[in-house]
Amino acid sequence: MQLHRDRDTFEAAGVGLAVIGQGRPEHARDFIAANDVEGLRVLVDPARESYEAAGAKIATVNELLGPRVVAKGTASALRTGLFQTRTKGHPAQLGGVLIVAPDGSVPYAHLADDASDNASNDEVLRAARKAVRSA
Amino acid sequence: MPLGASTSRQHTRPPARADALADLVLHDADGKDVRLGDLWSDRPVVLAWLRHYG
């Protein structure tokens, strides 16, 4: 999940962007510093209530560490230069992306089906621009 | 189960509406309360849930 890298593009498109992670506020501050995204709204949800409400799932071992997942994750790491470090929170909790419109509807959702399943920034941006036009 | 993984394959459940999210209050990086519904009150918002920090 690298949406925060394009936060200026999302802002220019007229949508807000918020990142939610497990852990505590100090983990969010570490994330902001490590990714150089000062000013980005980064929230923490140690109880994972929002993950549940968003419909995200808990992975099986195969969905975390199966050969296809590891191969895809390795390719992504080599491409982006980003490697997973020590995790905080529930290690099998998967994430995802929702776009929420001002009327509370959810015009776009991509929830991870395994640990390597991430929506592309371009796909989310296209959906965000469409949501702005419809709002 | 290692890593707290699920013993059976789960399915994602994307919501049609964000009503169940709206009244949740999370902390930001400064420890301040943020009600999620306030994030989309005047414009669409992209909410991205990370697997984990790190």
N, CA and C atoms of all chains as a GROMACS GRO file, in nm:
protein
  567
    1MET      N    1   0.085  -0.120   0.000
    1MET     CA    2   0.000   0.000   0.000
    1MET      C    3   0.088   0.124   0.000
    2GLN      N    4   0.086   0.194  -0.112
    2GLN     CA    5   0.177   0.308  -0.125
    2GLN      C    6   0.102   0.434  -0.163
    3LEU      N    7  -0.024   0.444  -0.127
    3LEU     CA    8  -0.104   0.560  -0.167
    3LEU      C    9  -0.045   0.690  -0.113
    4HIS      N   10   0.016   0.682   0.006
    4HIS     CA   11   0.069   0.803   0.068
    4HIS      C   12   0.177   0.868  -0.018
    5ARG      N   13   0.239   0.789  -0.107
    5ARG     CA   14   0.342   0.845  -0.194
    5ARG      C   15   0.283   0.942  -0.297
    6ASP      N   16   0.153   0.928  -0.324
    6ASP     CA   17   0.087   1.014  -0.422
    6ASP      C   18  -0.012   1.108  -0.354
    7ARG      N   19   0.013   1.142  -0.230
    7ARG     CA   20  -0.088   1.219  -0.158
    7ARG      C   21  -0.113   1.354  -0.221
    8ASP      N   22  -0.012   1.416  -0.279
    8ASP     CA   23  -0.033   1.546  -0.343
    8ASP      C   24  -0.127   1.532  -0.463
    9THR      N   25  -0.114   1.421  -0.533
    9THR     CA   26  -0.201   1.398  -0.648
    9THR      C   27  -0.345   1.379  -0.603
   10PHE      N   28  -0.366   1.306  -0.495
   10PHE     CA   29  -0.501   1.289  -0.442
   10PHE      C   30  -0.557   1.423  -0.396
   11GLU      N   31  -0.474   1.501  -0.330
   11GLU     CA   32  -0.519   1.632  -0.282
   11GLU      C   33  -0.560   1.719  -0.402
   12ALA      N   34  -0.479   1.716  -0.506
   12ALA     CA   35  -0.510   1.796  -0.625
   12ALA      C   36  -0.639   1.750  -0.691
   13ALA      N   37  -0.670   1.623  -0.676
   13ALA     CA   38  -0.793   1.569  -0.736
   13ALA      C   39  -0.916   1.605  -0.654
   14GLY      N   40  -0.896   1.662  -0.537
   14GLY     CA   41  -1.010   1.706  -0.457
   14GLY      C   42  -1.062   1.602  -0.360
   15VAL      N   43  -0.982   1.502  -0.329
   15VAL     CA   44  -1.022   1.402  -0.230
   15VAL      C   45  -0.928   1.408  -0.111
   16GLY      N   46  -0.981   1.370   0.002
   16GLY     CA   47  -0.898   1.356   0.120
   16GLY      C   48  -0.828   1.221   0.118
   17LEU      N   49  -0.725   1.208   0.198
   17LEU     CA   50  -0.655   1.080   0.210
   17LEU      C   51  -0.620   1.060   0.357
   18ALA      N   52  -0.658   0.946   0.408
   18ALA     CA   53  -0.622   0.912   0.546
   18ALA      C   54  -0.572   0.768   0.548
   19VAL      N   55  -0.468   0.745   0.622
   19VAL     CA   56  -0.409   0.612   0.636
   19VAL      C   57  -0.434   0.562   0.778
   20ILE      N   58  -0.477   0.439   0.788
   20ILE     CA   59  -0.509   0.382   0.919
   20ILE      C   60  -0.422   0.258   0.939
   21GLY      N   61  -0.357   0.252   1.054
   21GLY     CA   62  -0.274   0.137   1.083
   21GLY      C   63  -0.302   0.084   1.222
   22GLN      N   64  -0.251  -0.033   1.248
   22GLN     CA   65  -0.257  -0.086   1.383
   22GLN      C   66  -0.150  -0.015   1.466
   23GLY      N   67  -0.152  -0.037   1.594
   23GLY     CA   68  -0.045   0.019   1.675
   23GLY      C   69  -0.087   0.142   1.752
   24ARG      N   70   0.011   0.217   1.793
   24ARG     CA   71  -0.011   0.334   1.878
   24ARG      C   72   0.034   0.461   1.805
   25PRO      N   73  -0.001   0.578   1.861
   25PRO     CA   74   0.038   0.702   1.793
   25PRO      C   75   0.187   0.712   1.763
   26GLU      N   76   0.272   0.657   1.849
   26GLU     CA   77   0.415   0.666   1.820
   26GLU      C   78   0.452   0.587   1.693
   27HIS      N   79   0.376   0.480   1.665
   27HIS     CA   80   0.400   0.406   1.542
   27HIS      C   81   0.360   0.490   1.422
   28ALA      N   82   0.251   0.565   1.438
   28ALA     CA   83   0.209   0.654   1.330
   28ALA      C   84   0.314   0.762   1.306
   29ARG      N   85   0.370   0.815   1.414
   29ARG     CA   86   0.474   0.918   1.398
   29ARG      C   87   0.597   0.858   1.329
   30ASP      N   88   0.632   0.735   1.366
   30ASP     CA   89   0.745   0.669   1.299
   30ASP      C   90   0.718   0.652   1.149
   31PHE      N   91   0.593   0.614   1.118
   31PHE     CA   92   0.554   0.594   0.978
   31PHE      C   93   0.566   0.725   0.901
   32ILE      N   94   0.520   0.834   0.962
   32ILE     CA   95   0.527   0.965   0.896
   32ILE      C   96   0.672   1.004   0.871
   33ALA      N   97   0.756   0.983   0.971
   33ALA     CA   98   0.897   1.020   0.956
   33ALA      C   99   0.966   0.932   0.852
   34ALA      N  100   0.941   0.802   0.859
   34ALA     CA  101   1.010   0.708   0.769
   34ALA      C  102   0.971   0.730   0.624
   35ASN      N  103   0.845   0.773   0.602
   35ASN     CA  104   0.797   0.790   0.465
   35ASN      C  105   0.797   0.936   0.419
   36ASP      N  106   0.842   1.024   0.509
   36ASP     CA  107   0.852   1.166   0.475
   36ASP      C  108   0.717   1.220   0.427
   37VAL      N  109   0.613   1.196   0.507
   37VAL     CA  110   0.478   1.239   0.470
   37VAL      C  111   0.419   1.326   0.581
   38GLU      N  112   0.497   1.422   0.624
   38GLU     CA  113   0.450   1.517   0.726
   38GLU      C  114   0.321   1.583   0.678
   39GLY      N  115   0.222   1.589   0.765
   39GLY     CA  116   0.094   1.650   0.730
   39GLY      C  117  -0.010   1.551   0.683
   40LEU      N  118   0.033   1.431   0.645
   40LEU     CA  119  -0.064   1.328   0.608
   40LEU      C  120  -0.141   1.283   0.733
   41ARG      N  121  -0.272   1.264   0.718
   41ARG     CA  122  -0.351   1.219   0.832
   41ARG      C  123  -0.330   1.067   0.850
   42VAL      N  124  -0.261   1.031   0.955
   42VAL     CA  125  -0.232   0.891   0.985
   42VAL      C  126  -0.298   0.858   1.118
   43LEU      N  127  -0.386   0.759   1.117
   43LEU     CA  128  -0.462   0.722   1.236
   43LEU      C  129  -0.421   0.584   1.284
   44VAL      N  130  -0.450   0.559   1.410
   44VAL     CA  131  -0.415   0.428   1.466
   44VAL      C  132  -0.541   0.361   1.521
   45ASP      N  133  -0.544   0.232   1.504
   45ASP     CA  134  -0.661   0.154   1.546
   45ASP      C  135  -0.613   0.023   1.610
   46PRO      N  136  -0.562   0.030   1.732
   46PRO     CA  137  -0.508  -0.091   1.794
   46PRO      C  138  -0.613  -0.200   1.816
   47ALA      N  139  -0.740  -0.160   1.831
   47ALA     CA  140  -0.846  -0.260   1.851
   47ALA      C  141  -0.896  -0.318   1.718
   48ARG      N  142  -0.853  -0.259   1.608
   48ARG     CA  143  -0.888  -0.302   1.473
   48ARG      C  144  -1.038  -0.298   1.446
   49GLU      N  145  -1.108  -0.208   1.516
   49GLU     CA  146  -1.254  -0.197   1.493
   49GLU      C  147  -1.284  -0.148   1.352
   50SER      N  148  -1.203  -0.055   1.303
   50SER     CA  149  -1.231  -0.002   1.170
   50SER      C  150  -1.199  -0.105   1.061
   51TYR      N  151  -1.101  -0.190   1.085
   51TYR     CA  152  -1.072  -0.298   0.991
   51TYR      C  153  -1.196  -0.387   0.977
   52GLU      N  154  -1.254  -0.420   1.092
   52GLU     CA  155  -1.373  -0.505   1.093
   52GLU      C  156  -1.487  -0.436   1.019
   53ALA      N  157  -1.509  -0.308   1.050
   53ALA     CA  158  -1.620  -0.235   0.988
   53ALA      C  159  -1.598  -0.215   0.838
   54ALA      N  160  -1.472  -0.210   0.798
   54ALA     CA  161  -1.440  -0.193   0.656
   54ALA      C  162  -1.454  -0.324   0.579
   55GLY      N  163  -1.462  -0.435   0.651
   55GLY     CA  164  -1.477  -0.564   0.585
   55GLY      C  165  -1.347  -0.632   0.551
   56ALA      N  166  -1.236  -0.584   0.610
   56ALA     CA  167  -1.106  -0.648   0.586
   56ALA      C  168  -1.101  -0.784   0.656
   57LYS      N  169  -1.014  -0.869   0.608
   57LYS     CA  170  -1.014  -1.006   0.660
   57LYS      C  171  -0.881  -1.043   0.728
   58ILE      N  172  -0.887  -1.153   0.800
   58ILE     CA  173  -0.769  -1.215   0.859
   58ILE      C  174  -0.721  -1.324   0.762
   59ALA      N  175  -0.594  -1.320   0.731
   59ALA     CA  176  -0.540  -1.414   0.632
   59ALA      C  177  -0.513  -1.551   0.693
   60THR      N  178  -0.512  -1.652   0.606
   60THR     CA  179  -0.460  -1.783   0.643
   60THR      C  180  -0.307  -1.778   0.629
   61VAL      N  181  -0.240  -1.880   0.678
   61VAL     CA  182  -0.094  -1.886   0.663
   61VAL      C  183  -0.055  -1.881   0.516
   62ASN      N  184  -0.129  -1.954   0.434
   62ASN     CA  185  -0.098  -1.956   0.291
   62ASN      C  186  -0.118  -1.820   0.227
   63GLU      N  187  -0.215  -1.744   0.277
   63GLU     CA  188  -0.240  -1.611   0.221
   63GLU      C  189  -0.134  -1.510   0.268
   64LEU      N  190  -0.061  -1.546   0.373
   64LEU     CA  191   0.048  -1.461   0.420
   64LEU      C  192   0.181  -1.501   0.360
   65LEU      N  193   0.204  -1.632   0.354
   65LEU     CA  194   0.338  -1.682   0.325
   65LEU      C  195   0.343  -1.786   0.214
   66GLY      N  196   0.233  -1.802   0.142
   66GLY     CA  197   0.233  -1.899   0.032
   66GLY      C  198   0.330  -1.858  -0.077
   67PRO      N  199   0.370  -1.952  -0.162
   67PRO     CA  200   0.471  -1.923  -0.265
   67PRO      C  201   0.433  -1.807  -0.356
   68ARG      N  202   0.307  -1.801  -0.396
   68ARG     CA  203   0.265  -1.695  -0.487
   68ARG      C  204   0.273  -1.558  -0.419
   69VAL      N  205   0.235  -1.556  -0.289
   69VAL     CA  206   0.237  -1.430  -0.213
   69VAL      C  207   0.380  -1.383  -0.193
   70VAL      N  208   0.468  -1.476  -0.158
   70VAL     CA  209   0.609  -1.440  -0.134
   70VAL      C  210   0.674  -1.391  -0.264
   71ALA      N  211   0.645  -1.461  -0.373
   71ALA     CA  212   0.705  -1.422  -0.501
   71ALA      C  213   0.660  -1.282  -0.542
   72LYS      N  214   0.530  -1.257  -0.526
   72LYS     CA  215   0.477  -1.125  -0.564
   72LYS      C  216   0.533  -1.017  -0.471
   73GLY      N  217   0.541  -1.050  -0.343
   73GLY     CA  218   0.593  -0.953  -0.247
   73GLY      C  219   0.740  -0.922  -0.271
   74THR      N  220   0.816  -1.023  -0.307
   74THR     CA  221   0.959  -1.004  -0.336
   74THR      C  222   0.976  -0.917  -0.460
   75ALA      N  223   0.897  -0.946  -0.562
   75ALA     CA  224   0.906  -0.866  -0.686
   75ALA      C  225   0.872  -0.721  -0.657
   76SER      N  226   0.769  -0.700  -0.576
   76SER     CA  227   0.730  -0.563  -0.542
   76SER      C  228   0.840  -0.492  -0.463
   77ALA      N  229   0.901  -0.564  -0.370
   77ALA     CA  230   1.006  -0.504  -0.288
   77ALA      C  231   1.126  -0.464  -0.374
   78LEU      N  232   1.159  -0.550  -0.469
   78LEU     CA  233   1.272  -0.519  -0.556
   78LEU      C  234   1.240  -0.400  -0.646
   79ARG      N  235   1.113  -0.390  -0.687
   79ARG     CA  236   1.072  -0.282  -0.775
   79ARG      C  237   1.067  -0.149  -0.702
   80THR      N  238   1.016  -0.151  -0.580
   80THR     CA  239   0.993  -0.025  -0.508
   80THR      C  240   1.105   0.008  -0.410
   81GLY      N  241   1.186  -0.092  -0.377
   81GLY     CA  242   1.290  -0.069  -0.277
   81GLY      C  243   1.237  -0.070  -0.135
   82LEU      N  244   1.110  -0.109  -0.120
   82LEU     CA  245   1.049  -0.110   0.013
   82LEU      C  246   1.040  -0.253   0.063
   83PHE      N  247   1.098  -0.276   0.177
   83PHE     CA  248   1.096  -0.409   0.235
   83PHE      C  249   1.025  -0.405   0.369
   84GLN      N  250   0.949  -0.511   0.394
   84GLN     CA  251   0.878  -0.517   0.521
   84GLN      C  252   0.978  -0.529   0.636
   85THR      N  253   0.952  -0.449   0.738
   85THR     CA  254   1.034  -0.460   0.858
   85THR      C  255   0.951  -0.525   0.967
   86ARG      N  256   0.991  -0.510   1.090
   86ARG     CA  257   0.920  -0.575   1.199
   86ARG      C  258   0.776  -0.523   1.207
   87THR      N  259   0.682  -0.613   1.219
   87THR     CA  260   0.543  -0.570   1.219
   87THR      C  261   0.497  -0.530   1.357
   88LYS      N  262   0.392  -0.444   1.360
   88LYS     CA  263   0.326  -0.409   1.485
   88LYS      C  264   0.181  -0.450   1.471
   89GLY      N  265   0.124  -0.504   1.576
   89GLY     CA  266  -0.016  -0.541   1.570
   89GLY      C  267  -0.035  -0.685   1.525
   90HIS      N  268  -0.156  -0.713   1.479
   90HIS     CA  269  -0.193  -0.849   1.439
   90HIS      C  270  -0.130  -0.881   1.304
   91PRO      N  271  -0.038  -0.977   1.298
   91PRO     CA  272   0.036  -0.999   1.174
   91PRO      C  273  -0.046  -1.057   1.060
   92ALA      N  274  -0.162  -1.116   1.091
   92ALA     CA  275  -0.242  -1.176   0.984
   92ALA      C  276  -0.356  -1.085   0.939
   93GLN      N  277  -0.365  -0.966   0.998
   93GLN     CA  278  -0.470  -0.872   0.958
   93GLN      C  279  -0.435  -0.811   0.823
   94LEU      N  280  -0.524  -0.826   0.727
   94LEU     CA  281  -0.504  -0.762   0.597
   94LEU      C  282  -0.572  -0.626   0.593
   95GLY      N  283  -0.534  -0.544   0.499
   95GLY     CA  284  -0.588  -0.410   0.487
   95GLY      C  285  -0.669  -0.392   0.360
   96GLY      N  286  -0.673  -0.270   0.314
   96GLY     CA  287  -0.748  -0.241   0.193
   96GLY      C  288  -0.776  -0.093   0.180
   97VAL      N  289  -0.857  -0.061   0.082
   97VAL     CA  290  -0.890   0.079   0.052
   97VAL      C  291  -1.040   0.092   0.029
   98LEU      N  292  -1.100   0.194   0.090
   98LEU     CA  293  -1.237   0.234   0.057
   98LEU      C  294  -1.233   0.380   0.019
   99ILE      N  295  -1.319   0.417  -0.073
   99ILE     CA  296  -1.348   0.558  -0.097
   99ILE      C  297  -1.489   0.583  -0.044
  100VAL      N  298  -1.502   0.684   0.040
  100VAL     CA  299  -1.631   0.717   0.098
  100VAL      C  300  -1.673   0.855   0.047
  101ALA      N  301  -1.795   0.863  -0.004
  101ALA     CA  302  -1.850   0.989  -0.054
  101ALA      C  303  -1.918   1.065   0.059
  102PRO      N  304  -1.941   1.195   0.040
  102PRO     CA  305  -2.004   1.274   0.146
  102PRO      C  306  -2.141   1.221   0.191
  103ASP      N  307  -2.210   1.148   0.106
  103ASP     CA  308  -2.340   1.092   0.148
  103ASP      C  309  -2.324   0.958   0.222
  104GLY      N  310  -2.201   0.918   0.246
  104GLY     CA  311  -2.176   0.796   0.320
  104GLY      C  312  -2.170   0.670   0.236
  105SER      N  313  -2.194   0.685   0.106
  105SER     CA  314  -2.184   0.568   0.019
  105SER      C  315  -2.037   0.534  -0.007
  106VAL      N  316  -2.016   0.411  -0.050
  106VAL     CA  317  -1.879   0.362  -0.075
  106VAL      C  318  -1.869   0.326  -0.223
  107PRO      N  319  -1.828   0.419  -0.308
  107PRO     CA  320  -1.826   0.392  -0.451
  107PRO      C  321  -1.709   0.304  -0.496
  108TYR      N  322  -1.613   0.284  -0.409
  108TYR     CA  323  -1.496   0.201  -0.447
  108TYR      C  324  -1.446   0.127  -0.325
  109ALA      N  325  -1.414   0.002  -0.345
  109ALA     CA  326  -1.354  -0.080  -0.238
  109ALA      C  327  -1.256  -0.178  -0.300
  110HIS      N  328  -1.142  -0.189  -0.239
  110HIS     CA  329  -1.046  -0.295  -0.273
  110HIS      C  330  -0.988  -0.343  -0.141
  111LEU      N  331  -1.036  -0.456  -0.098
  111LEU     CA  332  -0.987  -0.514   0.028
  111LEU      C  333  -0.896  -0.632  -0.008
  112ALA      N  334  -0.782  -0.637   0.057
  112ALA     CA  335  -0.680  -0.736   0.021
  112ALA      C  336  -0.729  -0.878   0.041
  113ASP      N  337  -0.705  -0.961  -0.060
  113ASP     CA  338  -0.742  -1.102  -0.049
  113ASP      C  339  -0.626  -1.186   0.003
  114ASP      N  340  -0.505  -1.134  -0.013
  114ASP     CA  341  -0.388  -1.196   0.050
  114ASP      C  342  -0.285  -1.086   0.075
  115ALA      N  343  -0.173  -1.123   0.134
  115ALA     CA  344  -0.077  -1.022   0.178
  115ALA      C  345  -0.012  -0.946   0.063
  116SER      N  346  -0.022  -0.998  -0.058
  116SER     CA  347   0.041  -0.930  -0.172
  116SER      C  348  -0.060  -0.852  -0.255
  117ASP      N  349  -0.184  -0.851  -0.213
  117ASP     CA  350  -0.293  -0.793  -0.294
  117ASP      C  351  -0.315  -0.647  -0.256
  118ASN      N  352  -0.263  -0.557  -0.336
  118ASN     CA  353  -0.278  -0.414  -0.312
  118ASN      C  354  -0.339  -0.347  -0.435
  119ALA      N  355  -0.430  -0.255  -0.410
  119ALA     CA  356  -0.483  -0.175  -0.521
  119ALA      C  357  -0.372  -0.086  -0.575
  120SER      N  358  -0.371  -0.066  -0.706
  120SER     CA  359  -0.271   0.025  -0.761
  120SER      C  360  -0.312   0.169  -0.736
  121ASN      N  361  -0.215   0.255  -0.722
  121ASN     CA  362  -0.243   0.397  -0.702
  121ASN      C  363  -0.326   0.453  -0.817
  122ASP      N  364  -0.295   0.411  -0.939
  122ASP     CA  365  -0.368   0.463  -1.055
  122ASP      C  366  -0.515   0.424  -1.049
  123GLU      N  367  -0.541   0.300  -1.010
  123GLU     CA  368  -0.679   0.254  -1.002
  123GLU      C  369  -0.757   0.333  -0.896
  124VAL      N  370  -0.694   0.354  -0.781
  124VAL     CA  371  -0.761   0.428  -0.674
  124VAL      C  372  -0.782   0.574  -0.714
  125LEU      N  373  -0.683   0.630  -0.782
  125LEU     CA  374  -0.695   0.770  -0.825
  125LEU      C  375  -0.808   0.788  -0.926
  126ARG      N  376  -0.819   0.694  -1.019
  126ARG     CA  377  -0.929   0.702  -1.116
  126ARG      C  378  -1.064   0.697  -1.043
  127ALA      N  379  -1.075   0.606  -0.947
  127ALA     CA  380  -1.201   0.594  -0.872
  127ALA      C  381  -1.226   0.720  -0.788
  128ALA      N  382  -1.120   0.779  -0.736
  128ALA     CA  383  -1.136   0.899  -0.654
  128ALA      C  384  -1.184   1.016  -0.739
  129ARG      N  385  -1.129   1.029  -0.858
  129ARG     CA  386  -1.172   1.139  -0.947
  129ARG      C  387  -1.318   1.121  -0.987
  130LYS      N  388  -1.357   0.997  -1.008
  130LYS     CA  389  -1.497   0.969  -1.043
  130LYS      C  390  -1.587   1.005  -0.924
  131ALA      N  391  -1.543   0.974  -0.803
  131ALA     CA  392  -1.621   1.007  -0.684
  131ALA      C  393  -1.637   1.157  -0.668
  132VAL      N  394  -1.533   1.231  -0.701
  132VAL     CA  395  -1.541   1.378  -0.692
  132VAL      C  396  -1.642   1.431  -0.792
  133ARG      N  397  -1.640   1.377  -0.913
  133ARG     CA  398  -1.735   1.424  -1.015
  133ARG      C  399  -1.878   1.393  -0.975
  134SER      N  400  -1.898   1.284  -0.902
  134SER     CA  401  -2.033   1.242  -0.863
  134SER      C  402  -2.082   1.308  -0.736
  135ALA      N  403  -1.989   1.367  -0.660
  135ALA     CA  404  -2.027   1.421  -0.528
  135ALA      C  405  -2.109   1.549  -0.542
  136MET      N  406  -0.240  -2.122   1.605
  136MET     CA  407  -0.209  -2.098   1.463
  136MET      C  408  -0.099  -1.991   1.455
  137PRO      N  409   0.009  -2.017   1.379
  137PRO     CA  410   0.117  -1.919   1.369
  137PRO      C  411   0.067  -1.784   1.319
  138LEU      N  412   0.121  -1.679   1.374
  138LEU     CA  413   0.092  -1.542   1.330
  138LEU      C  414  -0.053  -1.502   1.354
  139GLY      N  415  -0.127  -1.581   1.429
  139GLY     CA  416  -0.268  -1.548   1.450
  139GLY      C  417  -0.351  -1.565   1.324
  140ALA      N  418  -0.300  -1.644   1.232
  140ALA     CA  419  -0.368  -1.659   1.103
  140ALA      C  420  -0.500  -1.734   1.121
  141SER      N  421  -0.588  -1.711   1.027
  141SER     CA  422  -0.716  -1.780   1.026
  141SER      C  423  -0.695  -1.926   0.984
  142THR      N  424  -0.771  -2.015   1.044
  142THR     CA  425  -0.760  -2.156   1.005
  142THR      C  426  -0.840  -2.186   0.880
  143SER      N  427  -0.931  -2.099   0.846
  143SER     CA  428  -1.008  -2.121   0.724
  143SER      C  429  -1.007  -1.993   0.642
  144ARG      N  430  -1.024  -2.008   0.514
  144ARG     CA  431  -1.018  -1.892   0.424
  144ARG      C  432  -1.138  -1.800   0.448
  145GLN      N  433  -1.108  -1.674   0.473
  145GLN     CA  434  -1.214  -1.576   0.492
  145GLN      C  435  -1.237  -1.499   0.362
  146HIS      N  436  -1.349  -1.433   0.359
  146HIS     CA  437  -1.381  -1.348   0.244
  146HIS      C  438  -1.393  -1.204   0.291
  147THR      N  439  -1.348  -1.112   0.208
  147THR     CA  440  -1.364  -0.972   0.243
  147THR      C  441  -1.512  -0.934   0.233
  148ARG      N  442  -1.550  -0.828   0.305
  148ARG     CA  443  -1.691  -0.787   0.309
  148ARG      C  444  -1.700  -0.636   0.286
  149PRO      N  445  -1.670  -0.590   0.165
  149PRO     CA  446  -1.675  -0.446   0.141
  149PRO      C  447  -1.816  -0.391   0.162
  150PRO      N  448  -1.830  -0.285   0.237
  150PRO     CA  449  -1.964  -0.231   0.266
  150PRO      C  450  -2.014  -0.142   0.152
  151ALA      N  451  -2.145  -0.138   0.135
  151ALA     CA  452  -2.205  -0.048   0.037
  151ALA      C  453  -2.209   0.095   0.091
  152ARG      N  454  -2.216   0.103   0.224
  152ARG     CA  455  -2.216   0.234   0.289
  152ARG      C  456  -2.119   0.228   0.408
  153ALA      N  457  -2.075   0.347   0.450
  153ALA     CA  458  -1.975   0.354   0.557
  153ALA      C  459  -2.038   0.386   0.692
  154ASP      N  460  -2.165   0.355   0.708
  154ASP     CA  461  -2.235   0.390   0.832
  154ASP      C  462  -2.166   0.329   0.956
  155ALA      N  463  -2.119   0.205   0.943
  155ALA     CA  464  -2.056   0.140   1.058
  155ALA      C  465  -1.921   0.201   1.094
  156LEU      N  466  -1.866   0.276   0.999
  156LEU     CA  467  -1.737   0.341   1.023
  156LEU      C  468  -1.753   0.483   1.079
  157ALA      N  469  -1.865   0.546   1.046
  157ALA     CA  470  -1.878   0.690   1.067
  157ALA      C  471  -1.854   0.734   1.211
  158ASP      N  472  -1.905   0.658   1.307
  158ASP     CA  473  -1.896   0.703   1.446
  158ASP      C  474  -1.776   0.646   1.521
  159LEU      N  475  -1.691   0.573   1.451
  159LEU     CA  476  -1.569   0.525   1.517
  159LEU      C  477  -1.474   0.643   1.539
  160VAL      N  478  -1.413   0.646   1.654
  160VAL     CA  479  -1.318   0.752   1.688
  160VAL      C  480  -1.180   0.688   1.708
  161LEU      N  481  -1.085   0.731   1.626
  161LEU     CA  482  -0.948   0.680   1.634
  161LEU      C  483  -0.855   0.793   1.675
  162HIS      N  484  -0.736   0.758   1.717
  162HIS     CA  485  -0.636   0.858   1.749
  162HIS      C  486  -0.549   0.888   1.627
  163ASP      N  487  -0.507   1.013   1.615
  163ASP     CA  488  -0.408   1.045   1.512
  163ASP      C  489  -0.267   1.033   1.570
  164ALA      N  490  -0.169   1.074   1.493
  164ALA     CA  491  -0.030   1.056   1.535
  164ALA      C  492   0.005   1.139   1.658
  165ASP      N  493  -0.076   1.242   1.686
  165ASP     CA  494  -0.054   1.323   1.805
  165ASP      C  495  -0.140   1.278   1.923
  166GLY      N  496  -0.213   1.170   1.903
  166GLY     CA  497  -0.298   1.118   2.010
  166GLY      C  498  -0.434   1.187   2.019
  167LYS      N  499  -0.466   1.272   1.922
  167LYS     CA  500  -0.594   1.343   1.923
  167LYS      C  501  -0.703   1.256   1.861
  168ASP      N  502  -0.826   1.273   1.914
  168ASP     CA  503  -0.939   1.197   1.863
  168ASP      C  504  -0.979   1.245   1.724
  169VAL      N  505  -1.010   1.150   1.637
  169VAL     CA  506  -1.063   1.180   1.504
  169VAL      C  507  -1.183   1.090   1.480
  170ARG      N  508  -1.300   1.153   1.460
  170ARG     CA  509  -1.420   1.075   1.424
  170ARG      C  510  -1.415   1.050   1.274
  171LEU      N  511  -1.423   0.925   1.234
  171LEU     CA  512  -1.402   0.894   1.092
  171LEU      C  513  -1.504   0.964   1.003
  172GLY      N  514  -1.629   0.972   1.047
  172GLY     CA  515  -1.732   1.034   0.962
  172GLY      C  516  -1.702   1.178   0.928
  173ASP      N  517  -1.622   1.246   1.011
  173ASP     CA  518  -1.586   1.384   0.981
  173ASP      C  519  -1.492   1.394   0.860
  174LEU      N  520  -1.430   1.282   0.825
  174LEU     CA  521  -1.332   1.285   0.716
  174LEU      C  522  -1.400   1.298   0.580
  175TRP      N  523  -1.525   1.255   0.569
  175TRP     CA  524  -1.592   1.263   0.439
  175TRP      C  525  -1.715   1.354   0.442
  176SER      N  526  -1.721   1.443   0.540
  176SER     CA  527  -1.839   1.528   0.553
  176SER      C  528  -1.851   1.631   0.440
  177ASP      N  529  -1.738   1.674   0.383
  177ASP     CA  530  -1.749   1.778   0.280
  177ASP      C  531  -1.684   1.740   0.147
  178ARG      N  532  -1.616   1.626   0.140
  178ARG     CA  533  -1.561   1.580   0.013
  178ARG      C  534  -1.529   1.431   0.026
  179PRO      N  535  -1.518   1.363  -0.087
  179PRO     CA  536  -1.483   1.220  -0.078
  179PRO      C  537  -1.346   1.201  -0.012
  180VAL      N  538  -1.331   1.087   0.050
  180VAL     CA  539  -1.203   1.056   0.112
  180VAL      C  540  -1.160   0.914   0.076
  181VAL      N  541  -1.032   0.899   0.056
  181VAL     CA  542  -0.972   0.767   0.038
  181VAL      C  543  -0.922   0.722   0.175
  182LEU      N  544  -0.976   0.611   0.222
  182LEU     CA  545  -0.930   0.552   0.348
  182LEU      C  546  -0.847   0.429   0.316
  183ALA      N  547  -0.724   0.427   0.361
  183ALA     CA  548  -0.634   0.316   0.332
  183ALA      C  549  -0.593   0.248   0.461
  184TRP      N  550  -0.630   0.123   0.475
  184TRP     CA  551  -0.592   0.045   0.594
  184TRP      C  552  -0.464  -0.032   0.563
  185LEU      N  553  -0.362  -0.006   0.640
  185LEU     CA  554  -0.235  -0.075   0.625
  185LEU      C  555  -0.243  -0.213   0.688
  186ARG      N  556  -0.168  -0.306   0.634
  186ARG     CA  557  -0.155  -0.434   0.705
  186ARG      C  558  -0.090  -0.409   0.840
  187HIS      N  559   0.008  -0.327   0.840
  187HIS     CA  560   0.083  -0.299   0.962
  187HIS      C  561   0.175  -0.182   0.934
  188TYR      N  562   0.220  -0.118   1.040
  188TYR     CA  563   0.328  -0.022   1.023
  188TYR      C  564   0.458  -0.099   1.017
  189GLY      N  565   0.551  -0.055   0.936
  189GLY     CA  566   0.680  -0.124   0.929
  189GLY      C  567   0.689  -0.208   0.806
   0.00000   0.00000   0.00000
